[in-house]
Amino acid sequence: MKAIIDRENCIGCGLCTATCPQIFRMAEDGLAEVYVDPIPNKAIDCANEAAAGCPVSVISIE
């Protein structure tokens, strides 16, 4: 599985990094980024939780 962030529409709230720091981090530009690809099996649940909790729905898990 793979996480994708639409960084153009990311608001940089940091919820994804708080929910799933194993996959997401804040980049130097203040927006979230995916830094682990593919998602390890042990992090799939938190990645899905981060995607579901994103207030602007810019995270997709494929």
C-alpha positions as CSV (number, residue, x, y, z in Angstrom):
1,M,0.0,0.0,0.0
2,K,1.0,3.6,-0.6
3,A,0.0,6.9,0.9
4,I,-0.4,10.0,-1.3
5,I,-0.9,13.6,-0.1
6,D,-2.3,16.3,-2.4
7,R,0.2,18.8,-1.1
8,E,-1.3,21.7,-3.1
9,N,-4.4,21.5,-0.9
10,C,-2.7,20.5,2.3
11,I,-3.3,23.1,5.1
12,G,-0.4,21.9,7.2
13,C,-2.5,21.2,10.3
14,G,-0.2,18.3,11.4
15,L,-3.0,15.9,12.3
16,C,-1.6,13.2,10.0
17,T,1.8,13.4,11.6
18,A,0.3,13.2,15.1
19,T,-1.8,10.3,14.1
20,C,0.8,8.3,12.1
21,P,4.3,9.6,12.5
22,Q,5.6,6.3,11.0
23,I,4.4,7.5,7.6
24,F,3.9,11.2,7.6
25,R,6.1,14.2,8.7
26,M,6.0,17.9,8.3
27,A,8.3,19.1,5.5
28,E,10.4,22.3,5.7
29,D,7.7,24.2,3.8
30,G,5.2,23.5,6.6
31,L,3.2,21.0,4.7
32,A,2.8,17.3,5.4
33,E,4.7,14.7,3.3
34,V,4.9,11.0,3.0
35,Y,8.4,9.7,3.9
36,V,7.9,6.0,3.9
37,D,6.8,4.1,0.8
38,P,5.4,1.5,0.7
39,I,3.4,1.5,4.0
40,P,4.6,-1.3,6.3
41,N,1.9,-3.7,7.3
42,K,2.2,-2.6,11.0
43,A,1.4,1.1,10.0
44,I,-1.6,0.5,7.6
45,D,-4.2,1.1,10.3
46,C,-2.7,4.4,11.5
47,A,-2.2,5.5,7.8
48,N,-5.9,4.9,7.2
49,E,-6.8,6.7,10.4
50,A,-4.7,9.7,9.3
51,A,-6.4,9.7,5.9
52,A,-9.9,9.5,7.5
53,G,-9.1,12.3,9.9
54,C,-7.6,14.8,7.5
55,P,-9.8,17.9,7.7
56,V,-9.3,18.7,4.0
57,S,-9.3,15.1,2.7
58,V,-6.0,15.3,0.8
59,I,-4.6,11.9,1.9
60,S,-5.4,8.8,-0.1
61,I,-4.2,5.3,0.6
62,E,-3.8,3.0,-2.4
